[in-house]
Amino acid sequence: MFSNILIYFVLVLLVMFAGVALSRDIKQIRAVAVTGSVILIAMSVYLLVDFLHLRHAGVDDEMLFYGSWSWFAAGNFHINLTVGVDGVSVAMILLSSIIVFAGSFASWTIEQPKAFFLWLILLSVGVFGFFISLDLFTMFMFYEVALIPMYLLIGVWGSGNKNYSAMKLTLMLMGGSAFLMLGLIGIYYHSAPEGQPLTWNLLEIARNGSISHGWQTFLFPMTFVGFGVLGAMFPFHTWSPDGHASAPTAVSMLHAGVLMKLGGYGCFRVAMYLMPQAAQELAWIFLILTGISVVYGAFSACVQTDLKYINAYSSVSHCGLVLFALLMLNTTAMTGAVMQMLSHGLMTALFFALIGMIYGRTHTRDIRQMGGLMKIMPYLAVCYVIAGMASLGLPGLSGFVAEMTIFVGSFQQGMLDFIHGAGSLRLVFTIIACCSIVITAVYILRVVGKLLFGPVQDKHHLELTDATWWERIATASLIICVAAIGCFPNFFEHLLRDTFSPETFHAIISNF
């Protein structure tokens, strides 16, 4: 029925779901999870190569691999399963497949594995479906499918105050979804000129340009806040530290590594793309909020003693930087925003994987109760140092490339505003955001020094073992990708180039 490769990402996950459901023991469950995740990576690489080949051959369609099938045509709804990808979508699909692969190995010894992997795969269905969708209704449906399993994954397999964390996360994200739903319905009812049929198709809405300036001003905050809640935008970020701290390892990896990227992707793909006038006029409000997220998250990480809380507040800072860069509305900063989504997704997944492995051995996440782990478990310790260096922006790793691209683009836009008399808000907040680099170095170096060096705090830690083979596969795959982005940034810039060119992103870029 379907010949579009994009549909097969969802179908493979559904086959994985059925395979896990029919599995009779842990070995079969592991085999299904690993086999399925390897197939997803292979498909993602094929999609990437084919996408670049088509672009190189001169195919300049805004979305490649486009396909649309009628799903629900009763009344005036005209809901379709519409799919297509550009460079940003391809990058997010590749990121998702890598983290699903690493998460499968990180969950090698999880309790109640069948139920856990069923919910984890369902979450993955929502993630992949969201990134390939071009129909707003279908996109929202997959968005909710990705959120709902989080409650059970944290509430059943989590640790600490897991019931409170699961409830808080679910209620806050569903509150954001309520704003988002209202915004999408408003967009739908203004998706076409009067007398023409309404549509949920994102490309058609952009081409119609029928959302008036007044309605853009009303609907843009709803959609941006709706997606921004998932992107941990201040002051709607408080679910993130508690949720990450209580979630099991693979869920933290997938949640921070991929699920939070749905927020930034949605802000870019829906709010800013469909309502460019409002994005330009109201950007200053959200620049203030995202600028606070960047600095507040970094400062909060400095005073934490729990490893997961440290990484969770670090995620608030780094995801705030994604939204901050998108709101600069220039090609350089927005390219940096997508590279930051890739970089943060990989390095935060690596962080949470390592934290879970260390906690599984020491049974504590309090850095005051640990020390000298470099001598006890050198492989995991070195991996933690690499993740930390990527987070603070060491050249040669992904964090440096992403953050430098963001700050160059932000300074560029800030100086243009200042020279043309448009105010200095962007310039001031760019300078403030740059300070987060120093703050990040403070908490990263503090944790590395306390955790890995110095005297051993507990004599029982001397009996601990280093990483197993499945843990080495999970961590090594993520480290290779972090280094690949840092060493070959031009490849990823080339992937994103067409997305942010005036020809294909004219709705925003041509306004400048």
Summary of the structure (lengths in Angstrom):
residues: 512
radius of gyration: 21.9
end to end distance: 43.5
largest distance: 76.7
contacts: 1959
relative contact order: 0.10
helix: 75%
strand: 4%
